Amino acid sequence: MNMSMHWDYRHRNGGINGKDDMGRFTKNGEPKNGQPCWSCEDRFEDSVQEPRWEKGMSAINEVERDALFAILRSMLVFRPKNRPTAKQVLGSEWMVKWTLPEFDKCRRAQEKNV
């Protein structure tokens, strides 16, 4: 089943296997149970920054965070044909400025210890 058929099926049948998992939100996208939805920024603070602080690591600065969010958002667009290629992801600001240099640094340290 392709993705558009999957979503059409899900819409017509009230969810997967007849479960109304889509009934958790109003038509405006607000949660029905009163629980607020976390933004990407809130989740990032809770699941990335706080654990880093707890481990004594430095926080990821705003410029890096924004570059990370930019590439993640582009990778999560609905239509696959509108998503970046692997080559484009590897050439993204976040990969070039932060990830690949850190990877190289870790690789060199590992080679030195072998």
C-alpha positions in Angstrom: 0.0 0.0 0.0 1.5 3.3 -1.0 1.6 6.2 1.5 -1.3 8.2 0.0 -3.5 5.1 0.0 -2.5 4.5 3.6 -3.5 7.9 4.7 -6.8 7.7 2.7 -7.6 4.4 4.3 -6.7 5.8 7.7 -9.0 8.8 7.2 -11.9 6.7 5.9 -11.7 4.1 8.7 -10.9 6.3 11.7 -7.4 5.2 12.2 -5.4 2.0 11.9 -7.3 -1.3 12.6 -10.5 0.8 13.2 -9.0 2.5 16.2 -9.8 6.2 16.2 -6.3 7.4 16.8 -7.0 10.5 14.9 -9.9 11.4 17.2 -7.4 12.7 19.8 -7.3 16.1 18.1 -9.9 18.7 17.2 -10.3 19.9 13.6 -8.0 22.8 14.5 -5.3 20.4 15.6 -5.6 21.0 19.3 -5.5 18.0 21.6 -8.8 16.9 23.0 -7.5 15.8 26.3 -6.3 19.3 27.3 -2.6 18.3 27.2 -0.6 20.8 25.3 1.5 19.6 22.3 5.2 20.2 22.7 6.9 22.2 20.0 10.1 21.0 18.4 11.9 23.6 20.5 10.3 22.3 23.8 11.2 18.7 22.9 14.8 19.7 22.0 15.2 21.4 25.4 13.8 18.5 27.3 15.3 15.6 25.4 18.6 17.0 24.1 19.8 20.0 26.1 18.8 18.9 29.6 20.5 15.5 29.3 23.6 17.3 28.0 23.6 19.6 31.0 23.1 16.7 33.4 26.1 14.9 31.9 28.3 18.1 32.2 28.3 18.7 28.4 27.9 22.1 26.9 24.6 23.1 25.4 24.1 23.2 21.7 24.0 26.9 20.7 21.1 28.6 18.8 23.0 28.7 15.5 23.6 24.9 15.5 20.1 24.2 16.8 18.6 26.2 14.0 20.8 24.5 11.4 19.7 21.1 12.8 16.0 22.0 12.8 16.4 23.2 9.2 17.7 19.9 7.9 15.3 17.9 10.0 12.3 19.8 8.8 13.4 19.4 5.2 13.8 15.7 5.7 10.4 15.4 7.3 8.3 17.0 4.5 5.3 15.0 3.6 6.1 14.3 -0.1 9.3 12.2 -0.5 10.1 13.9 -3.8 10.4 17.2 -1.9 12.8 15.8 0.7 16.6 16.4 0.3 18.8 13.6 -1.2 21.4 12.0 1.0 24.0 14.1 -0.8 22.1 17.3 0.1 21.8 16.2 3.7 25.5 15.5 3.9 26.1 19.0 2.4 23.8 20.7 4.8 25.1 23.4 7.1 24.6 21.3 10.2 26.5 18.3 8.8 29.3 20.4 7.3 29.9 22.8 10.3 29.2 20.5 13.3 28.5 16.8 12.6 31.2 15.8 10.2 34.0 17.7 12.0 33.0 16.0 15.3 32.8 12.6 13.5 36.3 13.1 12.1 37.6 14.1 15.6 36.1 11.0 17.2 37.4 8.8 14.4 41.0 10.2 14.8 40.8 9.6 18.6 39.6 6.1 18.1 42.4 5.3 15.6 45.0 6.8 18.0 43.7 4.4 20.7 43.9 1.2 18.5 
